[in-house]
């Protein structure tokens, strides 16, 4: 298992903590696990020939850990939203599991879903 950790900021304030987990055999030697911003047009995995065809999302609200309180600069009593997204290929095999933690007092989650 390979792990990539990212702290996302808006106007220098931390707004998300994101950790991605990848099957090692798929990303061994790829730049996406380096400790720097590694973006690629269309998606880092797609640039490696790995296409996420389905996303499975779970979102729940909970109280933050002590580390999350500090990293997100949360006031006492502010919950966090945790979003777990698993990206699957066309055969249903997982390519990535991303866990993102967001402060509950400054996060809005909006979805548009197309119904066929």
C-alpha positions as CSV (number, residue, x, y, z in Angstrom):
1,X,0.0,0.0,0.0
2,X,1.3,3.4,-1.0
3,X,0.1,6.6,0.8
4,X,0.0,10.2,-0.4
5,X,-0.8,13.0,2.1
6,X,-2.0,16.4,1.1
7,X,-3.0,19.5,3.1
8,X,-5.2,21.8,1.0
9,X,-5.3,25.5,1.7
10,X,-7.5,28.4,0.7
11,X,-5.9,31.8,1.2
12,X,-3.2,30.1,3.3
13,X,-5.8,28.6,5.7
14,X,-5.9,24.8,5.9
15,X,-9.3,23.7,4.6
16,X,-8.9,20.0,4.0
17,X,-6.6,17.1,5.1
18,X,-6.5,14.5,2.4
19,X,-4.8,11.1,2.5
20,X,-4.9,8.8,-0.5
21,X,-4.1,5.1,-0.5
22,X,-3.0,3.2,-3.6
23,X,-2.2,-0.5,-4.3
24,X,1.6,-0.5,-4.4
25,X,1.9,-2.6,-7.5
26,X,-0.1,0.0,-9.5
27,X,1.8,3.1,-8.5
28,X,5.3,1.8,-7.7
29,X,7.8,4.4,-9.0
30,X,5.1,6.9,-9.9
31,X,5.5,10.6,-8.9
32,X,2.1,10.7,-7.1
33,X,3.5,9.3,-3.9
34,X,6.3,11.9,-3.7
35,X,6.1,14.4,-0.9
36,X,5.1,17.3,-3.2
37,X,2.1,18.6,-5.2
38,X,1.8,16.1,-8.1
39,X,-1.1,17.1,-10.3
40,X,-1.6,16.1,-13.9
41,X,-4.1,17.1,-16.6
42,X,-7.2,15.0,-16.3
43,X,-6.1,13.2,-13.1
44,X,-2.8,11.7,-11.9
45,X,-4.0,8.1,-12.1
46,X,-5.2,8.6,-15.7
47,X,-1.8,9.9,-16.6
48,X,-0.5,6.5,-15.6
49,X,-3.1,4.7,-17.7
50,X,-5.3,3.9,-14.7
51,X,-8.9,5.1,-15.3
52,X,-11.3,5.4,-12.4
53,X,-14.7,4.5,-13.8
54,X,-16.8,4.5,-10.7
55,X,-16.5,6.4,-7.4
56,X,-18.0,5.0,-4.2
57,X,-18.5,7.8,-1.7
58,X,-19.2,7.8,2.0
59,X,-19.6,11.0,4.0
60,X,-20.1,11.2,7.7
61,X,-19.8,13.8,10.4
62,X,-17.8,13.2,13.6
63,X,-15.8,15.1,16.3
64,X,-12.2,15.7,15.3
65,X,-9.1,14.1,16.7
66,X,-6.7,16.3,18.6
67,X,-4.3,16.4,15.6
68,X,-7.2,17.5,13.3
69,X,-8.3,20.2,15.7
70,X,-4.8,21.6,15.6
71,X,-4.1,21.2,11.9
72,X,-7.5,22.7,10.9
73,X,-7.4,25.4,13.6
74,X,-10.9,24.4,14.9
75,X,-12.8,26.1,17.7
76,X,-14.0,23.9,20.6
77,X,-17.0,21.8,19.7
78,X,-16.7,22.1,15.9
79,X,-17.2,18.8,14.1
80,X,-15.5,17.6,10.9
81,X,-16.9,15.9,7.8
82,X,-15.0,12.9,6.6
83,X,-15.4,11.9,3.0
84,X,-14.1,8.5,1.9
85,X,-14.0,8.1,-1.9
86,X,-12.9,4.8,-3.5
87,X,-12.1,4.9,-7.2
88,X,-12.7,1.7,-9.1
89,X,-11.6,0.6,-12.5
90,X,-13.9,-0.8,-15.2
91,X,-13.6,-4.3,-13.6
92,X,-14.5,-3.0,-10.1
93,X,-11.0,-3.2,-8.7
94,X,-10.0,-0.4,-6.4
95,X,-7.4,2.0,-7.7
96,X,-7.5,4.6,-4.9
97,X,-9.1,5.3,-1.6
98,X,-9.0,8.9,-0.6
99,X,-10.0,10.1,2.9
100,X,-10.6,13.8,3.2
101,X,-11.3,15.6,6.5
102,X,-13.0,19.0,6.3
103,X,-13.9,21.5,9.1
104,X,-17.7,21.5,9.7
105,X,-17.9,25.2,10.2
106,X,-16.6,26.1,6.7
107,X,-17.5,23.3,4.4
108,X,-20.3,22.9,1.9
109,X,-20.7,19.6,0.0
110,X,-22.7,19.8,-3.2
111,X,-23.4,17.0,-5.7
112,X,-24.9,16.9,-9.1
113,X,-25.9,13.4,-10.2
114,X,-27.0,12.6,-13.7
115,X,-29.9,10.2,-13.8
116,X,-30.0,8.1,-17.0
